[in-house]
Amino acid sequence: MLPQAEVIEETREPFIIDTQEKAAWAMRKLRQHRQKQAETTDTADSMVGVLQKEIEDIRNWQKEHNEAIENEASWFVAGLEAWHRKQYEEDSDIKTIKLPFGQLKIRVQQPEYIRDEVKLVAWAKISRPDAVKIKETADWATIKKSVVVKDGKAVDKTTGEIVDGIQVQEREPVFSVETEE
C-alpha cells in the first residue's frame, strides 16, 4: 500500500479591489483567463471539426446505402398498394389485409380545405356573423412611449393618469466586464 500524500490546504486572504492599480491588475488577470478559455475553445473546436468531418462521411455513406435500400423497398410498396387497391375496388369493406409479416391498410381521408382567409372572413361577416372572431390587443409600442414611472406606478405622460393593467417592477442595474483583446 502506498503512503497517502499529505494534503496541504492553502489559505488565501480575500483579495479586495480598493485601488485603481488593483483593479487594473485584476483586469489583466481576467484578460489572461479569458485568453486561456479562448485557446481551449479553439483547440476543442478544431478537434470537433475533425470528428464532424468523420461523422459527415459516415452519414453520407449511410444516406447512399439507405437511398438504394429505399428504392428497392418502394418497388415492393408500389406493388402491394396496387394489389390492395384492386382488392378494395372489388370489395370496399376490405380496408385492412393482414399478412404474416404486416398489414396493408386503406383509410378514407377527410377532404383538405384550402382557405382564402380574406374571402372567408368577408363571407362569414355576411352569412355567419357568429363564426367571426374579433381579437383586440393593446399596441404596447405606442403605450410604452406615452408612459413614465412615478412612485413605482405606470403613469400616462399627458394625463397623469395611472395606467391600469401595468405593474412596474424595478430591476437591478446589469454589470458586465469587457476585456480588450
C-alpha positions, -999 to +999 in steps of 0.1 A: +000+000+000+013+034-010+016+061+016-010+087+014+001+121+002-002+148+028-028+174+018-018+209+024-046+234+022-037+268+010-054+296+029-059+327+009-065+361+022-095+377+005-083+400-023-101+433-021-100+456-050-098+490-035-074+510-058-072+517-094-039+497-096-055+466-081-085+470-105-060+472-134-041+441-122-074+422-118-085+432-153-051+420-167-055+386-149-091+384-161-080+390-197-054+363-193-081+339-181-104+347-210-075+342-235-069+308-220-106+300-223-105+311-260-074+289-266-092+259-250-123+266-271-102+269-303-085+235-296-118+218-288-134+233-319-106+221-342-108+186-327-146+186-331-141+198-367-121+166-375-147+145-358-175+163-376-159+155-409-157+118-400-193+119-389-203+136-421-185+109-441-204+082-421-237+100-426-231+103-464-223+066-466-255+059-446-276+081-469-263+065-500-270+030-487-304+039-473-314+055-506-306+024-525-325+003-500-354+027-501-356+025-539-359-013-537-384-011-508-406+015-527-409-011-556-424-036-531-447-009-516-460+001-550-468-035-559-485-041-525-505-009-529-517-018-564-527-052-553-546-039-522-564-011-542-576-038-566-590-058-537-606-026-523-622-018-556-638-053-557-650-051-521-648-017-503-651-035-469-615-048-474-598-019-457-572-040-439-554-070-452-534-089-425-504-108-438-478-129-419-453-100-418-475-070-415-507-053-426-519-033-456-544-005-448-565+018-468-583+047-450-607+072-464-595+107-455-614+139-448-611+164-477-585+191-474-599+227-472-577+253-488-589+286-474-585+322-486-589+339-452-598+373-466-627+359-487-638+336-460-640+363-434-659+386-458-684+357-465-687+349-427-694+385-418-725+384-441-736+348-438-724+336-405-715+366-382-714+342-352-684+325-368-663+357-369-637+362-342-626+397-333-593+399-314-583+432-298-548+438-284-531+468-269-504+484-290-476+481-264-451+501-285-474+531-286-484+528-250-448+525-238-439+557-255-465+576-235-458+561-201-434+572-174-427+556-140-437+576-109-436+562-074-435+527-088-466+532-110-470+534-148-484+569-154-496+584-187-474+614-196-501+635-210-530+630-185-511+620-153-535+590-150-522+558-136-523+532-164-544+502-154-530+468-164-493+476-160-473+467-129-438+482-127-411+460-113-378+478-109-347+458-118-311+459-106-285+475-129-267+450-150-229+446-145-206+434-172-168+433-178-153+438-212-117+429-217-097+443-245-084+416-269 
